Amino acid sequence: MKHIVEVNGIQLYAYHGCLPEEAKIGGNYCVDVSIETDFSEAAQEDNLTKTVDYVIINKIVKNEMCVRSQLIEHVGQRIVERIRAEIKNIHFIRVKVVKICPPINGDVKNVAIIIEE
């Protein structure tokens, strides 16, 4: 059996980007996290300590998004590494970082990176 915990649509305002203006003005971001784990004990016992706590995931994402990076690839990797370090029993993780309305020459709704491991 496969067990997946998802925290989707974490809306944030952050200051990532290669342009100096992005460090000053910032922009909107959205982060999705999906974790494959085994929460059968949690399902049987109704016990939060036997599964992945959504609050911790949200906190990690918010904290890492507050640390400025030039690349969302870098932010995404930091999120993955921190989740793996702080949460046990992770079989697979997927993190998607979306930069909404990026300052590029074109009509682009968003850009995104996805890390799966």
Residue pairs with C-beta under 8 A, 6 or more apart in sequence:
1 40
2 36
3 36
3 37
3 38
3 39
3 40
4 34
4 35
4 36
4 37
5 34
5 35
5 37
5 39
5 51
5 52
5 54
5 57
6 32
6 33
6 34
6 35
7 32
7 33
7 54
7 57
7 58
7 61
8 32
8 33
8 34
9 30
9 32
10 30
10 31
10 32
10 33
10 58
10 61
10 62
11 28
11 29
11 30
12 28
12 29
12 30
12 31
12 61
12 62
12 65
13 26
13 27
13 28
13 29
14 26
14 27
14 29
14 65
14 66
14 68
14 75
15 22
15 23
15 24
15 25
15 26
15 27
15 68
16 22
16 27
16 29
16 65
16 68
16 69
16 70
16 71
16 72
16 75
16 99
17 23
17 27
17 70
17 99
17 102
17 103
18 70
18 71
19 103
21 103
22 103
23 68
27 99
27 100
27 101
27 102
27 103
28 99
28 100
28 101
29 65
29 72
29 97
29 98
29 99
29 100
30 97
30 98
30 100
30 110
31 61
31 65
31 79
31 95
31 96
31 97
31 98
32 94
32 95
32 96
32 98
33 57
33 61
33 79
33 83
33 93
33 94
33 95
33 96
34 93
34 94
34 95
35 52
35 57
35 83
35 87
35 90
35 92
35 93
35 94
36 90
36 91
36 92
36 93
37 51
37 52
37 89
37 90
37 91
38 89
38 91
39 50
39 51
39 52
41 47
41 50
41 51
42 48
42 49
42 50
42 51
52 87
52 89
52 90
53 87
56 86
56 87
57 83
57 87
60 79
60 82
60 83
60 86
61 79
63 82
64 75
64 78
64 79
64 82
65 75
65 79
67 75
67 78
69 75
69 78
72 97
72 99
72 111
72 112
72 113
73 113
73 115
75 97
76 95
76 96
76 97
76 113
76 114
76 115
77 115
79 95
79 97
80 93
80 95
80 115
80 117
83 90
83 93
83 95
84 90
84 93
92 116
92 117
93 115
93 116
93 117
94 114
94 115
94 116
95 114
95 115
96 112
96 113
96 114
97 112
97 113
98 110
98 111
98 112
99 110
99 111
99 112
100 109
100 110
101 108
101 109
101 110
102 108
102 110
102 111
104 111
